[in-house]
Amino acid sequence: MTLVRRRPVFGLAVLAGAAFGCGLTPGASFATTPSEACSALAPFEIASDAIGLPTRGATIASATLVASDAAGNADGEFCKALGAIHPVDATAPDIHFEVNLPSDWNGKALQFGGGGYNGNLITGLDNVRFFKPGAPTPLKRGYVTFGSDSGHQSPSVADGSFAMNAEALVNFGGAQLKKTHDVALALIAKRYGAKPQRTYFFGNSQGGHEGFLVVQRWPQDYDGVVAIHPVYDFTPLQIDGNALSRELYNPEGGWLNPAKLKMLQDAVMKTCDGLDGAEDGVISNVAACQSTFQLSSLRCADGKDAGDNCLSDPQINAVEAIHSRVSFGFALQSGVSSFAPWPILEGADWTGLFAFGSRPKPSNPPTPMKDFGLAVLSDPAVRFMATRNVNVDPLQFDPMKYKDRLQEASRLIDASDDDISAFKARGGKLLLMHGTVDSAVPPQNTIDYYQRLVARFGQGPLDDFVRFYIAPGFGHGTGQFVVGWDAFGALEQWVEKGEAPGPQIVVDTREGHRQRTRPLCVYPGWPRYVGGDIDVAASFTCVSP
């Protein structure tokens, strides 16, 4: 005789109240086993009126129970539901999504953000470094997890061709977040007969931008958000990247080869490494570095290029441009009219991720700048969002000529609004972090936004619902200190237990490194060495500038 495991359905007492509003019939599809409950989710149609933004509804195409002992499964037993949200414009792409529903649900949900220009399905199955190292994944802990491809499918995270379709651009600009959220909640209600007690959002880079979007546009939908190195003002970043590309790659520009970039980084490190009290390959006292290092010390004789051990005048001008704020001459969303300087003189490695690549050769029509560093992400915005001309030469781009289109793109995409009063009023918590040597999104960009929040709310009231950290030596997933930190755990404790996070302990997860630890200080603090084992966080204390 075969015994069938039967589990009680979560939240039957609230079934009737939870299912209404999702286009569901209360109690219609609640089965007695996880396998039956999962099978009941597909095929399934979700009506358009169950989704808070315009669509033609959604279809659940498949629902598969993944066994807890399945090969490679570290997430426990769950139902993997795949489907699509259909656009109003039949020529626009669907939003493809994945919702993972654990057999043992903890009553909570977690939405994941994407990266780059998106275009790849975010599965919600990743246990990234900003969760507790070695701990069970959120899905294993009982969270429903979900994500989408943002409403287009692309072979590369730097493909912007989708933007030629108006609805696809609107979806990328944030609408897909609300649509995916609402579909996930409809599935949760159908599977468990209850709404989530808590709903969280987690993202880094473009996903951090999306975290800002949900805080600003749909604050009532989320209890807490983690945003790591957020690209919150997407459009200014692309304008800035293009401006600096023109500074570097035009024939009279100051392009630096990898050897010169390495020489520059080494010179900065030699000057600044010990300013925090420890020579450990990490520059923590960034303010002292900015006032101490002199770029002019690397100038070639007579300002003419004399090899890889010095910089010519055009190359110094290029570095200074990268390290300076770029003004656009017109305002974008929430009045933003400039973009922050990059940390090229604070220890950032520009020979790796988003490095300068090689100087592009002239071609007719111009070749998309897929291999040229700062142009990698700005090039699609110039071609598909601003000019809508795939053959345009990005090195001849004049933003003023496309001011109206750039302002429209900013209105659709950017998340620069510092009025997040509604999120505060609903009791939401926002956890921010950025690394000091990020060469994909400059840390000063996030500092700028945080300072605007301080000006709006005041430090004390802001501390009630926003916490911001700066991580020395951490880049865009790279750097001299690759941060491992249980950011989501800190957010959970804050939201659910009222334990506001203070200084944190982070671990260096760099491959082959020694798992050293450091304090992660609340901004504007930084870790100063006070004595002891240089690899142990207790040997450092957080100090303010």
RAGILIN-V520327 format. One record per residue. N is the residue number from 0. RES is the residue in three letters. PHI is phi as a letter, one per 40 degrees, with the letter a starting at -180 (* if undefined). PSI is psi in radians with two decimals (999 if undefined). D_CENTER is the distance of its C-alpha to the mean C-alpha in whole Angstrom. Layout:
N,RES,PHI,PSI,D_CENTER + N,RES,PHI,PSI,D_CENTER
This chain:
0,MET,*,2.26,52 + 1,THR,c,2.23,48 + 2,LEU,c,2.32,46 + 3,VAL,b,2.15,43 + 4,ARG,c,2.22,40 + 5,ARG,b,2.26,40 + 6,ARG,b,2.53,37 + 7,PRO,c,2.49,37 + 8,VAL,c,2.34,35 + 9,PHE,c,2.30,33 + 10,GLY,g,0.57,33 + 11,LEU,d,-0.51,37 + 12,ALA,c,-0.45,38 + 13,VAL,b,0.26,35 + 14,LEU,d,-0.90,35 + 15,ALA,c,-0.77,37 + 16,GLY,c,-0.57,35 + 17,ALA,c,-0.59,32 + 18,ALA,c,-0.49,32 + 19,PHE,c,2.56,34 + 20,GLY,g,-0.13,31 + 21,CYS,b,0.12,29 + 22,GLY,g,0.43,32 + 23,LEU,b,2.70,34 + 24,THR,c,2.07,37 + 25,PRO,d,2.22,37 + 26,GLY,g,0.11,38 + 27,ALA,c,-0.55,38 + 28,SER,b,0.48,37 + 29,PHE,c,1.96,36 + 30,ALA,c,3.07,38 + 31,THR,c,-0.22,39 + 32,THR,b,2.70,37 + 33,PRO,d,-0.65,34 + 34,SER,c,-0.78,35 + 35,GLU,c,-0.72,36 + 36,ALA,c,-0.68,34 + 37,CYS,c,-0.81,31 + 38,SER,d,-0.52,34 + 39,ALA,c,-0.16,34 + 40,LEU,c,-0.21,31 + 41,ALA,a,2.50,31 + 42,PRO,c,2.64,33 + 43,PHE,a,2.39,31 + 44,GLU,b,2.33,31 + 45,ILE,b,2.16,29 + 46,ALA,c,2.67,30 + 47,SER,c,-0.51,29 + 48,ASP,c,-0.07,30 + 49,ALA,c,-0.04,28 + 50,ILE,b,2.27,24 + 51,GLY,c,-0.09,24 + 52,LEU,b,2.80,23 + 53,PRO,c,2.24,25 + 54,THR,a,3.13,26 + 55,ARG,b,0.53,29 + 56,GLY,g,-3.07,28 + 57,ALA,b,2.68,26 + 58,THR,b,2.25,28 + 59,ILE,c,1.93,27 + 60,ALA,c,-0.61,28 + 61,SER,a,2.65,29 + 62,ALA,a,2.02,28 + 63,THR,b,2.25,29 + 64,LEU,c,2.12,30 + 65,VAL,c,2.07,28 + 66,ALA,c,2.62,31 + 67,SER,c,-0.43,30 + 68,ASP,b,0.26,32 + 69,ALA,c,2.56,30 + 70,ALA,d,2.25,30 + 71,GLY,g,0.05,26 + 72,ASN,c,2.00,25 + 73,ALA,b,0.23,24 + 74,ASP,b,0.10,23 + 75,GLY,g,-3.09,27 + 76,GLU,c,2.26,28 + 77,PHE,a,2.82,26 + 78,CYS,c,2.09,27 + 79,LYS,c,1.92,24 + 80,ALA,b,2.21,24 + 81,LEU,b,2.48,23 + 82,GLY,a,-2.96,24 + 83,ALA,a,2.49,23 + 84,ILE,b,2.23,23 + 85,HIS,c,2.29,25 + 86,PRO,c,2.80,25 + 87,VAL,c,-0.76,28 + 88,ASP,c,1.98,28 + 89,ALA,c,-0.28,30 + 90,THR,c,-0.17,29 + 91,ALA,c,2.70,25 + 92,PRO,c,2.69,23 + 93,ASP,c,2.79,22 + 94,ILE,c,1.94,19 + 95,HIS,c,2.45,19 + 96,PHE,a,2.83,18 + 97,GLU,b,2.30,19 + 98,VAL,b,2.20,20 + 99,ASN,b,2.08,21 + 100,LEU,b,1.88,24 + 101,PRO,c,2.58,25 + 102,SER,c,-0.59,29 + 103,ASP,b,1.56,29 + 104,TRP,c,2.43,27 + 105,ASN,c,0.09,26 + 106,GLY,g,0.22,25 + 107,LYS,b,2.82,22 + 108,ALA,b,2.63,19 + 109,LEU,b,2.07,15 + 110,GLN,c,2.40,13 + 111,PHE,b,2.50,10 + 112,GLY,c,3.07,7 + 113,GLY,b,-2.64,7 + 114,GLY,a,2.62,6 + 115,GLY,f,-2.29,9 + 116,TYR,c,0.28,11 + 117,ASN,f,-2.57,11 + 118,GLY,g,-0.03,14 + 119,ASN,b,2.47,14 + 120,LEU,c,2.15,15 + 121,ILE,c,1.98,13 + 122,THR,c,-0.40,15 + 123,GLY,g,0.23,14 + 124,LEU,b,-0.04,16 + 125,ASP,c,2.36,14 + 126,ASN,b,1.43,15 + 127,VAL,c,3.08,12 + 128,ARG,c,-0.17,13 + 129,PHE,c,0.31,12 + 130,PHE,b,2.88,15 + 131,LYS,d,2.12,18 + 132,PRO,d,2.27,20 + 133,GLY,g,-0.11,22 + 134,ALA,c,2.85,22 + 135,PRO,d,2.61,22 + 136,THR,c,2.80,19 + 137,PRO,d,-0.70,18 + 138,LEU,c,-0.74,20 + 139,LYS,c,-0.57,23 + 140,ARG,c,-0.08,23 + 141,GLY,h,0.06,24 + 142,TYR,c,2.40,21 + 143,VAL,c,2.25,20 + 144,THR,b,2.58,17 + 145,PHE,a,2.77,16 + 146,GLY,a,3.12,13 + 147,SER,a,-3.13,14 + 148,ASP,c,0.10,14 + 149,SER,g,0.10,14 + 150,GLY,h,0.32,17 + 151,HIS,a,2.77,18 + 152,GLN,b,2.19,19 + 153,SER,b,2.59,18 + 154,PRO,c,-0.23,19 + 155,SER,a,2.59,16 + 156,VAL,c,-0.05,13 + 157,ALA,b,0.52,15 + 158,ASP,b,2.03,17 + 159,GLY,b,0.25,17 + 160,SER,c,-0.45,21 + 161,PHE,d,-0.47,20 + 162,ALA,c,-0.16,20 + 163,MET,c,-0.28,24 + 164,ASN,b,2.20,24 + 165,ALA,c,-0.77,23 + 166,GLU,c,-0.62,22 + 167,ALA,c,-0.66,20 + 168,LEU,c,-0.74,18 + 169,VAL,c,-0.72,18 + 170,ASN,c,-0.82,17 + 171,PHE,d,-0.64,14 + 172,GLY,c,-0.03,14 + 173,GLY,h,-0.41,13 + 174,ALA,d,-0.59,16 + 175,GLN,c,-0.48,15 + 176,LEU,c,-0.82,13 + 177,LYS,c,-0.77,17 + 178,LYS,c,-0.78,19 + 179,THR,c,-0.73,17 + 180,HIS,d,-0.83,17 + 181,ASP,c,-0.65,21 + 182,VAL,c,-0.72,22 + 183,ALA,c,-0.73,21 + 184,LEU,c,-0.57,23 + 185,ALA,c,-0.72,26 + 186,LEU,c,-0.71,26 + 187,ILE,c,-0.78,25 + 188,ALA,c,-0.70,28 + 189,LYS,c,-0.70,30 + 190,ARG,c,-0.76,30 + 191,TYR,b,-0.28,30 + 192,GLY,g,0.44,32 + 193,ALA,a,2.69,30 + 194,LYS,c,2.74,26 + 195,PRO,c,2.47,24 + 196,GLN,c,-0.57,25 + 197,ARG,b,2.48,21 + 198,THR,b,2.24,18 + 199,TYR,b,2.82,15 + 200,PHE,b,2.41,11 + 201,PHE,b,2.27,8 + 202,GLY,a,2.68,5 + 203,ASN,b,2.62,2 + 204,SER,g,-2.12,2 + 205,GLN,d,-0.61,4 + 206,GLY,c,-0.56,3 + 207,GLY,c,-0.69,3 + 208,HIS,d,-0.78,5 + 209,GLU,c,-0.56,7 + 210,GLY,c,-0.72,7 + 211,PHE,c,-0.70,9 + 212,LEU,c,-0.79,11 + 213,VAL,c,-0.58,12 + 214,VAL,c,-0.72,14 + 215,GLN,c,-0.60,15 + 216,ARG,b,-0.59,17 + 217,TRP,b,1.00,17 + 218,PRO,c,-0.46,18 + 219,GLN,c,-0.21,21 + 220,ASP,c,-0.21,19 + 221,TYR,b,2.43,17 + 222,ASP,c,-0.51,18 + 223,GLY,a,2.61,15 + 224,VAL,b,2.35,11 + 225,VAL,b,2.21,9 + 226,ALA,b,1.96,6 + 227,ILE,b,2.38,6 + 228,HIS,f,1.15,6 + 229,PRO,c,2.36,5 + 230,VAL,c,1.08,6 + 231,TYR,c,-0.59,8 + 232,ASP,b,1.36,11 + 233,PHE,d,-0.82,11 + 234,THR,c,-0.82,15 + 235,PRO,d,-0.63,16 + 236,LEU,c,-0.73,14 + 237,GLN,c,-0.68,15 + 238,ILE,c,-0.74,19 + 239,ASP,c,-0.79,18 + 240,GLY,d,-0.68,18 + 241,ASN,c,-0.73,21 + 242,ALA,c,-0.75,23 + 243,LEU,c,-0.56,22 + 244,SER,c,-0.72,23 + 245,ARG,c,-0.60,26 + 246,GLU,c,-0.62,27 + 247,LEU,c,-0.75,27 + 248,TYR,c,-0.28,28 + 249,ASN,c,2.69,31 + 250,PRO,d,-0.61,34 + 251,GLU,c,0.10,35 + 252,GLY,c,3.13,31 + 253,GLY,b,0.84,30 + 254,TRP,d,2.38,29 + 255,LEU,b,2.28,28 + 256,ASN,c,2.95,29 + 257,PRO,d,-0.61,27 + 258,ALA,c,-0.73,30 + 259,LYS,c,-0.67,30 + 260,LEU,c,-0.72,26 + 261,LYS,c,-0.71,27 + 262,MET,c,-0.74,30 + 263,LEU,c,-0.82,28 + 264,GLN,c,-0.73,26 + 265,ASP,c,-0.68,29 + 266,ALA,c,-0.73,31 + 267,VAL,c,-0.79,28 + 268,MET,c,-0.71,28 + 269,LYS,c,-0.67,31 + 270,THR,c,-0.67,32 + 271,CYS,b,-0.27,29 + 272,ASP,d,-0.75,28 + 273,GLY,c,0.04,31 + 274,LEU,c,-0.23,30 + 275,ASP,c,0.12,29 + 276,GLY,g,-0.15,32 + 277,ALA,b,2.24,31 + 278,GLU,c,1.59,31 + 279,ASP,b,0.25,28 + 280,GLY,g,0.16,26 + 281,VAL,b,2.20,23 + 282,ILE,c,1.88,24 + 283,SER,c,-0.58,23 + 284,ASN,c,1.34,25 + 285,VAL,c,-0.70,23 + 286,ALA,c,-0.75,25 + 287,ALA,c,-0.63,29 + 288,CYS,c,-0.76,27 + 289,GLN,c,-0.56,27 + 290,SER,c,-0.20,30 + 291,THR,b,-0.80,32 + 292,PHE,c,2.36,31 + 293,GLN,b,1.91,33 + 294,LEU,c,-0.55,31 + 295,SER,c,-0.34,35 + 296,SER,c,-0.26,36 + 297,LEU,b,0.10,35 + 298,ARG,c,2.36,37 + 299,CYS,c,2.72,39 + 300,ALA,d,2.30,43 + 301,ASP,g,0.18,44 + 302,GLY,g,0.20,40 + 303,LYS,b,2.49,40 + 304,ASP,d,2.15,38 + 305,ALA,b,0.51,40 + 306,GLY,h,-3.01,38 + 307,ASP,c,0.02,35 + 308,ASN,b,0.15,36 + 309,CYS,a,3.00,36 + 310,LEU,b,2.38,34 + 311,SER,c,2.95,36 + 312,ASP,d,-0.78,36 + 313,PRO,c,-0.60,33 + 314,GLN,c,-0.68,31 + 315,ILE,c,-0.72,31 + 316,ASN,c,-0.68,31 + 317,ALA,c,-0.77,27 + 318,VAL,c,-0.74,26 + 319,GLU,c,-0.62,27 + 320,ALA,c,-0.73,25 + 321,ILE,c,-0.59,22 + 322,HIS,c,0.22,22 + 323,SER,b,2.77,23 + 324,ARG,c,2.36,22 + 325,VAL,b,2.14,22 + 326,SER,c,2.51,24 + 327,PHE,c,-0.42,24 + 328,GLY,g,0.02,27 + 329,PHE,a,2.78,26 + 330,ALA,c,2.51,24 + 331,LEU,b,-2.79,21 + 332,GLN,d,2.40,19 + 333,SER,f,0.46,20 + 334,GLY,g,0.06,22 + 335,VAL,c,2.22,20 + 336,SER,b,0.20,22 + 337,SER,a,2.99,21 + 338,PHE,b,2.62,18 + 339,ALA,c,2.72,17 + 340,PRO,c,2.73,19 + 341,TRP,c,2.69,17 + 342,PRO,c,0.77,18 + 343,ILE,c,-0.35,21 + 344,LEU,b,0.38,24 + 345,GLU,b,0.22,22 + 346,GLY,h,0.05,22 + 347,ALA,c,2.50,19 + 348,ASP,c,1.87,20 + 349,TRP,c,0.18,20 + 350,THR,c,-0.15,22 + 351,GLY,b,-2.07,19 + 352,LEU,d,2.25,16 + 353,PHE,f,0.60,16 + 354,ALA,c,3.13,19 + 355,PHE,c,-0.20,22 + 356,GLY,g,-2.51,24 + 357,SER,b,2.78,27 + 358,ARG,c,2.16,29 + 359,PRO,c,2.54,29 + 360,LYS,c,2.53,32 + 361,PRO,d,2.46,34 + 362,SER,a,2.74,34 + 363,ASN,b,1.93,35 + 364,PRO,c,2.82,33 + 365,PRO,d,2.40,30 + 366,THR,c,2.36,28 + 367,PRO,d,2.38,24 + 368,MET,c,1.24,23 + 369,LYS,c,-0.29,21 + 370,ASP,b,0.38,22 + 371,PHE,b,0.96,22 + 372,GLY,f,-1.98,19 + 373,LEU,d,-0.39,18 + 374,ALA,c,-0.22,19 + 375,VAL,d,-0.82,17 + 376,LEU,c,-0.45,14 + 377,SER,c,-0.51,17 + 378,ASP,d,-0.84,20 + 379,PRO,c,-0.62,19 + 380,ALA,c,-0.69,18 + 381,VAL,c,-0.77,21 + 382,ARG,c,-0.79,23 + 383,PHE,b,-0.39,22 + 384,MET,b,-0.70,21 + 385,ALA,c,-1.09,23 + 386,THR,c,-0.47,26 + 387,ARG,f,0.70,26 + 388,ASN,b,1.90,28 + 389,VAL,c,-0.29,27 + 390,ASN,b,0.15,30 + 391,VAL,c,2.61,29 + 392,ASP,c,1.89,29 + 393,PRO,d,-0.43,25 + 394,LEU,c,-0.10,27 + 395,GLN,b,0.23,30 + 396,PHE,c,2.33,27 + 397,ASP,b,1.84,28 + 398,PRO,d,-0.60,25 + 399,MET,c,-0.55,28 + 400,LYS,c,-0.35,30 + 401,TYR,b,0.52,27 + 402,LYS,d,-0.82,26 + 403,ASP,c,-0.76,27 + 404,ARG,c,-0.66,24 + 405,LEU,c,-0.68,21 + 406,GLN,c,-0.65,22 + 407,GLU,c,-0.75,22 + 408,ALA,c,-0.71,19 + 409,SER,c,-0.73,17 + 410,ARG,c,-0.66,19 + 411,LEU,c,-0.63,17 + 412,ILE,b,-0.73,14 + 413,ASP,c,2.74,13 + 414,ALA,b,0.96,12 + 415,SER,c,-0.03,14 + 416,ASP,c,2.16,17 + 417,ASP,c,0.05,18 + 418,ASP,c,1.56,20 + 419,ILE,b,0.64,18 + 420,SER,c,-0.65,22 + 421,ALA,c,-0.64,22 + 422,PHE,c,-0.71,19 + 423,LYS,c,-0.79,21 + 424,ALA,c,-0.54,24 + 425,ARG,c,-0.02,23 + 426,GLY,g,0.26,22 + 427,GLY,c,2.72,19 + 428,LYS,b,2.40,17 + 429,LEU,b,2.15,14 + 430,LEU,b,2.12,12 + 431,LEU,b,2.54,10 + 432,MET,a,2.52,10 + 433,HIS,a,2.56,10 + 434,GLY,c,2.64,13 + 435,THR,c,-0.32,16 + 436,VAL,b,0.59,16 + 437,ASP,c,2.06,12 + 438,SER,b,0.26,14 + 439,ALA,b,-0.60,11 + 440,VAL,a,2.02,10 + 441,PRO,c,2.40,13 + 442,PRO,d,-0.54,13 + 443,GLN,c,-0.43,15 + 444,ASN,c,-0.79,13 + 445,THR,c,-0.64,12 + 446,ILE,d,-0.74,15 + 447,ASP,d,-0.83,17 + 448,TYR,c,-0.75,15 + 449,TYR,c,-0.71,16 + 450,GLN,c,-0.56,19 + 451,ARG,c,-0.64,20 + 452,LEU,c,-0.72,19 + 453,VAL,c,-0.75,22 + 454,ALA,c,-0.62,24 + 455,ARG,c,-0.82,24 + 456,PHE,c,-0.43,24 + 457,GLY,g,2.58,26 + 458,GLN,c,-0.81,25 + 459,GLY,c,-0.96,26 + 460,PRO,d,-0.60,25 + 461,LEU,c,-0.68,22 + 462,ASP,c,-0.34,22 + 463,ASP,c,-0.39,23 + 464,PHE,a,-0.02,20 + 465,VAL,b,2.35,17 + 466,ARG,b,2.31,16 + 467,PHE,b,2.32,15 + 468,TYR,b,2.51,15 + 469,ILE,b,2.27,15 + 470,ALA,b,1.89,16 + 471,PRO,c,2.38,18 + 472,GLY,g,0.06,18 + 473,PHE,b,2.29,15 + 474,GLY,b,-2.55,13 + 475,HIS,c,1.14,10 + 476,GLY,g,0.05,11 + 477,THR,b,-2.85,14 + 478,GLY,h,-3.09,17 + 479,GLN,c,-0.38,20 + 480,PHE,b,1.79,19 + 481,VAL,c,1.85,16 + 482,VAL,c,2.24,15 + 483,GLY,b,2.15,16 + 484,TRP,a,2.38,15 + 485,ASP,c,1.20,16 + 486,ALA,c,-0.71,13 + 487,PHE,c,-0.64,14 + 488,GLY,c,-0.71,18 + 489,ALA,c,-0.70,18 + 490,LEU,c,-0.77,16 + 491,GLU,d,-0.81,19 + 492,GLN,c,-0.63,22 + 493,TRP,c,-0.82,21 + 494,VAL,c,-0.78,21 + 495,GLU,c,-0.39,24 + 496,LYS,b,-0.03,26 + 497,GLY,g,0.33,25 + 498,GLU,c,1.66,25 + 499,ALA,c,2.31,22 + 500,PRO,c,2.39,21 + 501,GLY,b,-2.61,22 + 502,PRO,d,2.44,22 + 503,GLN,b,2.90,20 + 504,ILE,b,2.22,21 + 505,VAL,b,2.76,19 + 506,VAL,b,2.51,20 + 507,ASP,c,1.96,20 + 508,THR,c,0.19,19 + 509,ARG,d,2.33,20 + 510,GLU,d,2.29,22 + 511,GLY,g,0.05,26 + 512,HIS,c,-3.09,25 + 513,ARG,b,0.33,27 + 514,GLN,f,0.67,24 + 515,ARG,c,2.74,25 + 516,THR,b,2.72,24 + 517,ARG,a,2.73,23 + 518,PRO,c,2.49,22 + 519,LEU,b,1.92,19 + 520,CYS,c,2.52,20 + 521,VAL,c,2.29,20 + 522,TYR,d,2.40,19 + 523,PRO,c,0.35,21 + 524,GLY,c,2.76,23 + 525,TRP,a,2.70,23 + 526,PRO,c,2.10,25 + 527,ARG,b,2.37,28 + 528,TYR,c,2.28,30 + 529,VAL,b,0.00,33 + 530,GLY,h,2.61,35 + 531,GLY,h,-2.87,35 + 532,ASP,c,2.11,33 + 533,ILE,c,-0.23,31 + 534,ASP,c,0.12,29 + 535,VAL,b,2.33,29 + 536,ALA,d,-0.56,27 + 537,ALA,c,-0.23,30 + 538,SER,c,0.05,31 + 539,PHE,b,2.69,29 + 540,THR,b,2.56,28 + 541,CYS,c,2.23,26 + 542,VAL,b,2.75,27 + 543,SER,b,2.65,27 + 544,PRO,d,999,27
